[in-house]
Amino acid sequence: MPGVLLMALTGACSSFAADDRPVSPSASAPVVRTDREPIARRFPALGDFRQVHWLGGVVGGAPSARDTVPGPSTYWIHAVVVPDEAGYRRIVTRFTWNEAPRPEVDEPLAAKVDLSGEWATGPDYWTHLAPGPGYTGTVHLNRTHRYLYLTVTID
């Protein structure tokens, strides 16, 4: 099951191994992370943010899959990011946002945020946010509670 990167209404979470490689969450208990550095480093265009909650892993693999399957791996990240006030204002005024239905957010990240409210997607913001080739994803904005929800794959 894909991991989810989420930032809470006023916070955030994360999930990479100590060596900074994403790990596939176990079927029983994925670990939501809140360390900021891996997300800030991968997405410098986020700027300052107050909190992050996130999960990450290897697409289609168990934690040991990277060690047993030859070749490059594709990683996933799902995150909730809460921008600071200035960042939020910049995001909503500089980029186009289109009304959207609430995205599906996997547990345990869904338990970390209020999913109610007005949602929008921002394809041009994703273009701004993506650090380069190999990153594909979507970004949703919860306008009511002022956080971003990112779903990303990295080749």
Backbone bond lengths (Angstrom), bond angles and torsions (degrees), N, CA, C in turn:
res aa  C-N    CA-C-N  psi(-1)  N-CA   C-N-CA  omega(-1)  CA-C   N-CA-C  phi
1 M - - - 1.456 - - 1.518 107.93 -
2 P 1.331 118.24 132.27 1.463 120.16 -178.84 1.511 111.51 -62.14
3 G 1.297 116.50 147.58 1.467 122.39 177.14 1.508 109.38 -82.08
4 V 1.264 116.81 166.94 1.455 119.70 -177.92 1.507 109.86 -129.44
5 L 1.325 115.05 131.91 1.450 120.67 175.35 1.502 106.63 -95.90
6 L 1.285 116.67 122.11 1.450 119.09 -178.10 1.498 111.49 -140.26
7 M 1.296 115.67 145.25 1.461 121.52 168.72 1.502 106.02 -113.66
8 A 1.292 116.51 135.87 1.448 121.18 -178.48 1.513 110.20 -69.87
9 L 1.326 115.76 171.85 1.458 121.06 179.68 1.511 110.15 -42.84
10 T 1.306 114.86 -44.00 1.459 118.64 177.70 1.510 110.39 -125.06
11 G 1.352 117.46 13.33 1.438 120.15 -176.27 1.504 112.67 -145.99
12 A 1.373 116.19 -166.21 1.447 120.94 -178.28 1.518 112.99 -158.60
13 C 1.416 119.58 171.43 1.469 124.81 -177.77 1.533 112.66 -142.47
14 S 1.404 119.70 170.81 1.460 121.19 177.98 1.521 115.66 -158.50
15 S 1.454 118.87 171.51 1.463 120.62 179.06 1.530 116.84 -159.97
16 F 1.348 119.29 82.09 1.450 124.36 171.56 1.525 108.10 -124.06
17 A 1.329 115.77 158.83 1.457 119.96 179.12 1.523 110.33 -70.00
18 A 1.325 116.50 169.35 1.461 121.38 -178.77 1.527 111.17 -57.64
19 D 1.333 117.11 -32.00 1.458 119.71 178.69 1.530 111.34 -85.18
20 D 1.320 117.29 10.49 1.461 125.82 174.88 1.526 113.69 77.42
21 R 1.328 118.50 7.87 1.462 119.68 171.71 1.516 107.35 -84.02
22 P 1.343 117.61 139.55 1.457 118.20 175.03 1.518 108.85 -64.00
23 V 1.303 116.29 150.71 1.454 120.94 176.03 1.513 108.14 -123.09
24 S 1.331 115.79 144.24 1.453 119.32 177.47 1.517 108.70 -71.87
25 P 1.330 116.92 131.07 1.447 118.06 178.00 1.516 109.38 -68.52
26 S 1.311 116.22 148.12 1.456 119.55 176.33 1.513 107.79 -70.88
27 A 1.320 115.70 158.26 1.459 119.94 -179.09 1.514 110.87 -63.21
28 S 1.320 117.36 -26.43 1.459 119.44 -175.53 1.521 114.32 -88.54
29 A 1.321 118.53 -37.45 1.463 118.18 -173.04 1.520 113.28 -152.82
30 P 1.340 117.34 82.65 1.457 117.61 175.10 1.522 110.08 -64.67
31 V 1.307 115.84 146.74 1.455 120.99 -177.73 1.524 109.52 -99.87
32 V 1.323 116.26 120.27 1.452 121.66 176.85 1.519 107.42 -82.73
33 R 1.319 115.77 129.55 1.459 120.05 -179.22 1.520 110.35 -105.92
34 T 1.331 114.40 155.13 1.465 120.73 178.79 1.523 112.02 -127.73
35 D 1.322 117.40 6.69 1.466 119.15 178.68 1.522 109.03 -71.53
36 R 1.313 115.45 132.75 1.457 123.05 -173.33 1.526 114.18 -82.81
37 E 1.322 117.24 -36.37 1.453 122.15 -169.36 1.530 114.03 -55.45
38 P 1.346 120.71 -46.63 1.470 118.65 -179.25 1.534 113.30 -61.34
39 I 1.312 117.61 -34.71 1.469 121.20 179.74 1.528 109.79 -76.28
40 A 1.313 117.32 -45.63 1.472 121.09 179.52 1.529 110.94 -60.60
41 R 1.335 117.31 -38.81 1.464 121.53 -179.72 1.520 111.31 -69.32
42 R 1.323 117.83 -40.86 1.462 120.99 -179.32 1.523 113.09 -75.47
43 F 1.326 116.83 -28.05 1.470 121.12 -176.23 1.529 110.00 -129.18
44 P 1.333 117.49 69.18 1.463 119.81 -177.48 1.533 113.24 -61.37
45 A 1.334 117.86 -25.42 1.466 120.43 179.87 1.533 112.26 -69.02
46 L 1.332 118.19 -10.52 1.467 119.70 174.21 1.521 110.74 -64.47
47 G 1.310 116.73 -27.72 1.459 120.11 -176.39 1.522 109.96 69.57
48 D 1.324 115.66 -154.76 1.468 119.78 179.11 1.517 109.92 -73.25
49 F 1.313 115.26 138.60 1.453 119.55 173.96 1.512 108.69 -140.08
50 R 1.325 114.57 153.45 1.461 120.21 -174.64 1.512 113.00 -79.66
51 Q 1.334 117.55 -41.19 1.461 120.36 -178.03 1.515 110.30 -153.01
52 V 1.349 114.59 164.15 1.457 121.27 175.13 1.526 108.55 -149.48
53 H 1.318 115.68 141.51 1.469 124.07 170.60 1.524 104.84 -125.80
54 W 1.332 116.87 130.57 1.457 117.44 -176.02 1.516 113.09 -155.10
55 L 1.327 113.17 160.97 1.457 123.75 173.10 1.517 107.03 -132.57
56 G 1.317 116.43 154.47 1.454 120.31 176.75 1.505 110.38 -155.21
57 G 1.309 116.46 160.90 1.453 119.90 179.60 1.514 111.97 -173.25
58 V 1.330 114.67 -174.68 1.450 123.18 177.59 1.518 107.46 -93.72
59 V 1.327 117.02 128.57 1.461 120.56 179.38 1.520 109.17 -63.16
60 G 1.330 115.96 123.87 1.460 122.02 176.36 1.504 115.64 69.65
61 G 1.325 117.93 17.46 1.447 118.10 -176.23 1.511 113.97 -132.24
62 A 1.307 114.50 155.51 1.456 121.94 172.28 1.522 107.38 -83.24
63 P 1.339 118.34 168.06 1.463 119.64 -179.65 1.524 113.57 -52.39
64 S 1.329 117.41 -30.81 1.459 119.50 -178.13 1.523 112.74 -91.42
65 A 1.334 118.22 -2.86 1.471 120.72 -174.98 1.521 112.17 -59.14
66 R 1.320 117.83 -37.68 1.468 120.30 -178.37 1.528 110.74 -61.94
67 D 1.322 116.47 -30.87 1.451 120.32 -178.98 1.523 112.85 -82.34
68 T 1.352 118.34 -19.49 1.456 120.03 -174.37 1.526 113.79 -109.06
69 V 1.323 118.17 -18.43 1.456 120.94 -178.63 1.522 108.27 -105.45
70 P 1.345 116.98 123.24 1.463 118.72 -179.81 1.529 111.35 -69.37
71 G 1.306 115.34 154.95 1.455 120.45 176.19 1.506 113.06 97.41
72 P 1.322 115.20 174.15 1.466 119.90 -178.23 1.527 111.74 -70.38
73 S 1.302 115.79 157.28 1.457 122.32 178.56 1.521 109.67 -111.68
74 T 1.320 115.27 153.02 1.457 121.78 172.05 1.523 107.01 -105.67
75 Y 1.319 116.07 131.40 1.460 121.47 -178.20 1.514 110.14 -109.09
76 W 1.325 116.39 157.05 1.459 122.27 174.01 1.509 109.08 -123.96
77 I 1.315 114.86 150.89 1.463 122.25 174.38 1.518 106.89 -140.50
78 H 1.312 116.05 134.58 1.467 121.90 169.73 1.524 104.92 -124.03
79 A 1.331 115.84 131.61 1.459 117.57 -175.17 1.521 111.23 -146.60
80 V 1.309 114.09 149.22 1.460 121.87 168.88 1.523 105.10 -112.41
81 V 1.319 115.10 124.21 1.461 120.95 -177.22 1.525 108.00 -121.82
82 V 1.334 115.50 129.93 1.465 121.09 177.19 1.521 107.99 -105.03
83 P 1.348 116.60 106.51 1.466 118.65 179.22 1.516 111.56 -71.28
84 D 1.340 115.81 157.47 1.462 118.29 172.72 1.527 107.45 -70.70
85 E 1.321 117.43 172.09 1.468 121.49 -174.23 1.529 112.40 -59.52
86 A 1.325 117.98 -45.76 1.464 120.93 179.58 1.528 110.98 -63.78
87 G 1.317 116.72 -40.83 1.456 121.17 178.22 1.519 111.85 -63.89
88 Y 1.327 116.31 -41.55 1.466 119.85 178.43 1.528 110.49 -61.50
89 R 1.328 116.95 -46.26 1.478 120.39 179.07 1.526 111.34 -59.69
90 R 1.328 116.74 -42.36 1.461 121.04 179.35 1.536 110.15 -63.68
91 I 1.310 117.53 -44.34 1.459 122.22 -178.49 1.530 111.20 -61.20
92 V 1.325 117.56 -45.20 1.466 119.33 -175.67 1.524 113.55 -79.22
93 T 1.335 118.34 -20.64 1.468 119.12 -179.27 1.526 113.53 -97.57
94 R 1.323 118.54 -28.98 1.473 120.91 -176.94 1.517 114.02 -88.76
95 F 1.320 117.74 -17.52 1.461 121.00 -173.45 1.523 110.20 -123.63
96 T 1.338 114.84 154.30 1.459 121.05 178.77 1.519 109.95 -86.26
97 W 1.317 115.56 132.84 1.469 121.97 179.39 1.527 108.66 -122.73
98 N 1.325 115.63 131.80 1.459 122.01 -180.00 1.522 109.44 -110.94
99 E 1.320 116.01 134.35 1.464 120.44 178.33 1.529 109.42 -52.14
100 A 1.333 116.26 140.78 1.464 121.04 -177.40 1.520 109.89 -148.57
101 P 1.331 116.71 156.48 1.463 118.96 173.23 1.528 109.45 -70.86
102 R 1.300 115.23 160.92 1.467 120.88 178.02 1.526 108.76 -60.15
103 P 1.330 117.93 132.11 1.465 119.87 176.92 1.526 110.09 -72.03
104 E 1.324 115.61 156.54 1.460 119.66 174.72 1.518 107.70 -80.14
105 V 1.309 115.74 126.03 1.455 121.96 -178.48 1.522 107.37 -118.91
106 D 1.331 115.94 119.50 1.463 120.67 -178.65 1.518 111.04 -70.43
107 E 1.335 114.79 150.54 1.456 120.15 169.53 1.522 106.50 -69.24
108 P 1.282 121.52 150.29 1.456 127.51 6.12 1.520 114.32 -90.25
109 L 1.338 117.87 1.55 1.462 119.57 -178.08 1.517 112.99 -67.42
110 A 1.314 116.92 -34.93 1.463 119.87 -179.62 1.525 111.31 -59.15
111 A 1.308 116.70 -28.79 1.461 120.62 179.02 1.524 112.50 -73.46
112 K 1.330 117.47 -13.08 1.464 121.65 -175.95 1.525 113.59 -90.34
113 V 1.338 118.37 -13.29 1.464 121.19 -174.69 1.524 111.37 -134.99
114 D 1.305 115.21 162.12 1.458 122.16 172.92 1.526 106.44 -88.95
115 L 1.322 116.76 113.23 1.456 121.45 -176.50 1.521 113.06 -86.67
116 S 1.316 117.09 -2.27 1.457 119.85 179.69 1.519 109.90 -73.27
117 G 1.316 115.81 170.11 1.454 120.43 173.43 1.503 113.97 105.48
118 E 1.312 114.77 -168.35 1.459 123.55 -175.78 1.522 110.19 -91.25
119 W 1.340 116.14 128.02 1.459 122.66 -179.00 1.526 110.66 -114.08
120 A 1.324 116.10 150.10 1.460 122.64 176.74 1.520 108.90 -145.99
121 T 1.337 116.28 158.10 1.461 121.42 173.06 1.521 108.46 -114.36
122 G 1.312 114.93 154.15 1.460 119.90 -178.13 1.504 112.25 -137.54
123 P 1.356 118.16 81.11 1.465 119.49 179.92 1.530 113.55 -57.91
124 D 1.325 118.12 -36.52 1.466 118.34 179.40 1.528 111.08 -72.37
125 Y 1.329 117.31 -28.43 1.465 119.12 174.22 1.528 109.47 -68.87
126 W 1.330 117.76 -40.30 1.468 119.60 177.45 1.531 109.88 -59.99
127 T 1.338 117.53 -42.33 1.463 120.97 177.91 1.528 110.34 -58.09
128 H 1.321 116.73 -41.16 1.469 122.33 177.20 1.530 111.24 -66.77
129 L 1.317 116.73 -39.76 1.462 123.17 -173.49 1.526 113.71 -76.58
130 A 1.327 117.45 -37.82 1.468 121.45 -176.17 1.528 109.91 -60.38
131 P 1.331 117.48 124.79 1.461 120.01 -175.10 1.527 114.82 -75.42
132 G 1.325 118.17 -10.42 1.455 118.51 178.71 1.509 112.09 162.79
133 P 1.342 116.01 -171.89 1.463 120.75 178.81 1.528 110.33 -59.42
134 G 1.299 115.32 149.63 1.460 119.99 179.63 1.512 113.30 94.01
135 Y 1.321 118.18 -13.71 1.463 122.44 177.46 1.526 108.40 -101.57
136 T 1.321 117.25 119.88 1.463 121.21 173.03 1.518 107.35 -124.62
137 G 1.323 115.68 148.55 1.450 117.11 -179.74 1.505 113.51 175.86
138 T 1.309 113.41 -174.96 1.454 122.01 175.84 1.520 108.15 -136.37
139 V 1.301 114.19 157.14 1.462 119.85 176.45 1.521 107.63 -132.03
140 H 1.319 115.23 133.18 1.460 122.83 174.46 1.521 107.94 -116.15
141 L 1.303 115.35 145.55 1.460 122.26 177.00 1.516 108.59 -115.09
142 N 1.324 116.61 126.31 1.460 120.53 170.46 1.519 105.31 -92.99
143 R 1.327 115.91 102.45 1.465 121.30 -176.77 1.521 112.04 -68.71
144 T 1.309 116.94 -31.42 1.458 120.92 -177.90 1.523 111.00 -68.23
145 H 1.327 116.32 -46.25 1.460 120.57 -174.65 1.529 112.98 -105.56
146 R 1.337 117.10 0.91 1.457 124.16 170.96 1.524 114.97 60.85
147 Y 1.323 115.53 54.28 1.463 119.43 173.01 1.515 109.98 -140.12
148 L 1.329 115.45 161.89 1.460 123.73 178.02 1.511 109.38 -105.89
149 Y 1.317 116.04 145.18 1.459 122.10 173.65 1.517 106.75 -121.00
150 L 1.326 117.16 117.50 1.467 123.18 -177.97 1.518 110.51 -107.78
151 T 1.320 116.77 137.27 1.464 122.09 169.12 1.527 105.86 -124.68
152 V 1.317 116.48 121.06 1.457 121.43 -168.39 1.529 110.44 -136.30
153 T 1.341 115.88 142.54 1.457 120.63 165.40 1.524 106.90 -121.75
154 I 1.331 114.44 145.71 1.460 121.13 -178.15 1.522 107.94 -127.14
155 D 1.332 116.16 118.21 1.466 121.02 179.06 1.506 110.72 -88.65
